[in-house]
Every structure is written in structure tokens, then in C-alpha cells.
Amino acid sequence: MEDAIKHFVISLAGTILLALLFSLGIDHVHATLYGGGAMLATGLMKEGIWDYLLKKGVPSLADITADAIGVGVGMMINIVIFLPW
């Protein structure tokens, strides 16, 4: 469970930070989508490649779920707070 919390927090923070970086060059909506997509892909690759294929950890559906929830919350925060209304 502790590992899933780390996945959630890192996905949340990464989504917000990447979206802010991407928003320097494109609109906030697309930046949010790209930031969320990049973090979700990172989480899936970590579980699929690092844990499953390379056997460096234990693949976990709970970790992937925590990644997805963190990305979703991060995207909502980006849209609510950083989108100019």
C-alpha cells in the first residue's frame, strides 16, 4: 500500500509539473493532456518493463491504478487552477 501512495504522489506531481512546462509552448488544455499522458506512460512502462520484463520489482495492478488516479487528479488540478477562465 505504501508503494501505491508513492505512485499516486509522483504521478500527481509529475502531471502538474509536466503540464506547466508544456504550457510554455502550447495551450493549457493540450499541455494538461500531454503531461498526463507522459506520466501515465511512464507508470505503465515502469510496471511493464522494469518490474515485469526485467524482474527488478513486482508488477502491481494497485500501482498502475494509483498512477492513473494520480494523473487524473493532477489533470483536474491543472484545469481548475491553471486554466485562465
KAQUIRA-V347340 format. One record per helix or strand of 3 or more residues. SS is the DSSP state (2 for helix, 1 for strand). FROM is the first residue (numbers start at 1). LEN is the number of residues. If there is no record, write none. Layout:
ss from len
SS FROM LEN
SS FROM LEN
This chain:
ss from len
2 2 21
2 28 26
2 61 22
